[in-house]
């Protein structure tokens, strides 16, 4: 696919759903277009995450110390605005809550901040009454459907679960043996999934569990260095393999379901992918870090 740029907008005419229908036997990943710039033609630089809804896309443009917002309406993706605030240098994770507000994690100061739906800074996300709360160092975070915040605390060796306003709910200890955890996902029932990048392994913990257990053995034959995990509305897990430039599909029991994309520079291939977001309307957005773009797949 070629890069499609408008004068004032980055936009794409999305292929018709009929031409990219999902096969009943397998998940198809059809590349649609890539986002490279903002509305002024300034390029994305090493984006590490992307959040999405049925009508909006927010890119963590990590190398440019900003968030970039786009609208998704019908068959077009259009640039809306950028948010560059001093409280959020080097954003590495971004999420959109049920009210449309944006939460993002800085890779430099390891603070989570809250922005309005318009991208304006609202406040730092304060964690309240967390045991040893002064030593929480977030590596990643995710929201559930109730806007509870799940924080991957690499200093405390735990997952901290907080309410929408930061009130402490519970914590889940890391397993005794692991490599390096990079990301998490949470399903509608409260089960948490962790990605161990160093060991290419997935761990899980049920809603009431006190610690994590292995969901899979090491999967180094399938993925070299997984860095991000999310799931679709059927419970299928999507894991980005940074080194392999692939998207690995897993069942919730850890069973291997296949892989998509591959490492490269042309449209449809990935070069050090990190974040992936599924918008529930048939589109996947992938932060293709070393290609300095966000790729959209049907």
N, C-alpha and C positions, 0 to 999 in steps of 0.2 A: 504494500500500500504506500502511496505517496503522502507527503505532508500537505494538509489542506489548511491554508491560512486565509482569513479575511483581512480587510483593511483595518478594522477596529476590533475584530473578534477572532479568537481561535474557534473554528467551527468545523463540523463534519456532517455530511449527509449520511445517515446511518442506512445500511443496507436493509431492505425489506425483511420482515420477520419470516416471510415465506422462503426467501432465498437462504436463510440461515436457521431453519427450524432445527430444534434439538432432535437428534436421532433417538428413537425409543430404546435402542440398545446401548447407547453410550453418550456421555457428555461431550458435546462438540465445542471447541474453542476456536471460533472464527474471528480473526483480527478484523477490526472495523476501521479504526483510525488511531492516530496518536496525537496527544497534546504536547506541544513543544514550547509554547510561549504564552505570555500574557497579552492583554489587549494592545500594548504598545510595542509588541515584537520582542520584548526582553525574554530571553530563553530561560527555561527551567534549568537548575543546576543541582545534580545529585539528589533528586527527590527520593525520600525514604518511606513515605506513607501517603495514603489517599483514603478519604472518607466519602461516603456517598449515600444518597437517598434516591427515591424515584425521580426527584426534580433538581438535585444539586450535587455538586462534586467539590470537595475541598482537598487541595494538594499541599502536603508538607514539603515545601520547596527548600529543603534542608540547606543546601549550599548558598542560597540567597537570603537565609534568615527570615523567611516569611511564609505565610499561608496564602494560597491563591485560590479564589473562589470562581466556580463556573456554574452556569445553569444548564439543566438538561430538560429540554422541552420538545416533545414530539421526536423529531429526527435531527435535532441540532444541539450541539454543545457550544455554549457561548461564554466568553470571559465576562465576569461580573466585577471583581475588585481584588485587591491584595490587602493583606494585613501584616504589617511589619511593626511589631511593638517590642520595646526594650526588654520586657519581661519574658520574651520567648525567643531567645537566640537559638539557632540551629534546631528547629523543630524536627523530631524524629517519629512522633506518633500523633495521630489526630483522630478524633471521634466526633460524631454528631449525635446529640441526645434527642429525646422524643419531642422537645420543644423547639428544636432547630438550633439550639445553642451549640457552640463548638468548644471542645476540650482538647488541649494539645500539650504534649510533653516536650520540654527543652532537652536536647542532648548535652548541653553545656552545664546548666545549673541544676538539672534533674528536678525541675519544678513543673507541676501541672497547672496550667492556667485556663481560665474560662473566658470565652469571648461570646458576644452576642451573635445572633444569626447574621447580622450585618458585618461581622468581623471585628467589631470594636472591643477593646479590652474591657472586661468587667471586673475580674478579681483573680487572685491566686486561689487555687483549690486547696483549702486547708483541711488537713486530716486531724480529726478530733478524737481524743481519748484513745489513741492507738498505743498499745504497749510498746515501750521503747520507740515512741513516735519520733524522737529527735534524730533517729538514725535510719529512717526510711530513705532508701535510694532507689527510685523507680527506674527500671529498665524498659518497661512497657506498661500499658494499661488497656483495658477494654471496658465497655459498658454492656449491661444486660438490658432487657426490654423494659425494666423498671427504673433504668438510669442508675442502678447501683454501679459503683466503680471498683473494678478488680485491678489491684496494683501489684505488679511483679517487683518485689523488693529484693534486690540482689545483695544488699548489705545484710539484711536481717534473715536471709535464707527462708523466705516465706511468701505466700500470697496473702495480701491484706484486702479484705472486702469491706467497702465503705458504702454508706447510703448516699443519695444524690447530693446532700449538703455536706458530705465529708464525715458523717458520724460513723464510728467504728461498729462493725457488725460481727466480724469473725476473722480468723486467720488460719491458714493451712500451711503446715511446715513442708519445706522441700524434702525430698527423699534423702537418705543418708549418702547415697552415691549418685553423682550426676556429673556432667561435664560443665556446660555453661548454658543457662536458660536465657532465651532471647525474646520469646513472645508467648502469648496465651490466647485462648478462645474460651467462651462460656456458652453452653447451650441453654435452651429454655427451661430445662429442669434444674439448672444450677451446677451441672457437671463442668469442671474446669479441665482444660487440656493445656499442657505445657510443651514447648519445643525445646529440646536439648540440642543446640547446634553442634557442639563438639562431638557428641556421640551419635548424631543423626537418629534421635530417638524421641518418642512421644510418651509423656506421662499423663495420668488423669487422676482426678479426685472427685468423688461424688459430693452431693450437696451437703451432707453431714460428716464428711470424712475429715480426719485430723491431719492427714498427710497424703502425699502423692504416691502412686504406685505405677510401675511401668505398664503402659498400654501396648507398646511394641518392644521388640528387641531392637538392637542397632540396625538401621536400615541404610548403611553406607553404600550398599550396592544400588539402591534406588535414589538416594539423595546425598550429595556431598557435604553441604553445609546449610541446613534449613534455618530460616531466620524469621518466618512469620507464619501465622496460622489463622484461618477463619473457617466458617462453615456456611452452607446454604440452608434453605428452609426445609430440606429433607434430612439434614443431619450429616451430609457428606462433608468431610474435612478437606480443605484446600491448604497446602503447605508450599510456600515458595522456597525453592532450592537456589540459594544465592550463587554458589559456585557452578552449579550445573545449568543455570538459566532455565529451570523447569518449574512447572507447577505440578505437585504430586497430589493425587487424590486418594483419600483413605476413608474407610468406613469407620463408624464410631467404635467398632471393636478392634480397630487398628489394622484391618485387612487392607492390602494394597489394591487399589481400584484403577490404577493407570497413571499416566503422566501426560502433560500438555506442554506445548511450546518447545523451546530448546535454546541453546546459547547462540547468540549472533547479534548482528547489527541491523539487518533489514527489518522492515515492518513484520510483526508477528513473532519475531524471536526476541529473546531477553538477554540482557547483559547485567548481571548482579541485581536481579529483582529483589525487592523487599516487600512493601505492603501490598495487599490485595483486598479489594472491597467488592462485594456482590450487592447490587442495588435492589434485588428482589423482582426486577422487571426484565430479567434476561441479559443484563450487561455486567461484565466484570471489568474493573479498573485496576491496573497493575502499575505500581511505582517502579519504573525500569531505570534504576539509579544510574548505572554507568552509560546508558544511552541518553540520559538527560531528558526523559520524557515520561509521560503516563500513557500506557497503551490501553486501548479499549477493545474488549472482545465481546462477541455475542455468544 
